[in-house]
Amino acid sequence: MKIDAHQHFWSVARNDYGWLTPDLAAIYRDFLPHDLSPMLEQAGIGGTVLVQAAPTVAETEYMLSLADQAAFIKGVVGWVDFEASASPAQIAALAQHPALVGLRPMIQDIEDPDWMLGDALTPAFAALQSHDLTFDALTLPQHLGPLRQLLARHKNMRVVIDHGSKPLIRDGVIESWAEDMAALSRDTDAFCKLSGLVTEAASDWQIDDLRPYVQHLLDTFGPSRLIWGSDWPVCTLASSYERWLETTEALLSALTQSERDAILGGNAARAYNLRT
């Protein structure tokens, strides 16, 4: 099964998406399962992982309700406040829903790059692991050092790094990011998402702008630990769904069919224990 391992839904009226403002006119509206379903069908994609877009438990519960309605949602990556004393109990309660496969604090929006290393978060990480959930690391390049330290503490935690940790494609910066990603791939068992790259590139991006970054991820994490996702509808700020998928297929064209199948679905099923 082909799997889009990173997509979002939202209803603007819910009013807990602090980053979603009217100046993002192209995506400042509701995006719901009936909007995505035709694109999945056209692309031959049989399932998705629905990922949080708001730092509230209420949004996680909303996404789980959507998973009850849309059979193509094979897993939900939700949110809890990892610093809260109630987080282990919240994780236990949310994990009762079979669609919950992971949790994602919005690290990219937290000023302190060492936030994830705080002692107050340890009970939440322990609860995440005890309920067999995956940790989605929404990081930027400056977080990669602390992330490596975190994963050294929690060696048995399943981890997916979102969006290749958002390299600075627009500025053509690669060296320090490349070194940190190589170290993470070498020293940990983390997966990495091949997603969210087009919105890190210039508005007139071409495939060759993305190629060195994607090739580095292939060279380090390899076809067995890369996971494709669309980041729809955020990706529509820079690309159509179809163009990003076609770009991915072109960038992976030198791989074997089994390697492409792994990136486009098999690895997501393993990383999230999906109910395919």
SULMOMO-V477333 format. One line per field, one symbol per residue. psi: psi as a letter, one per 40 degrees, with the letter a starting at -180 (. if undefined). A space follows every 10 residues. Layout:
psi = ???
This chain:
psi = hhhhegiiii hdedfegdeg idegddegih hidedddddd ddefheiihh iieifidddd dddddddddh deheihhaii hdeidedddd ddddedheeh eiihigddeh dheedeehde eddddddddd efiihhhgii deeddddddd dddgdehhhh hifffgigdd efhddddddd ddddddeiei ihhgieddee iidfiidedd dddddddddc dieeeihiid fieddeeeii dddddddddd dedeiidddd dddedddddd defig.
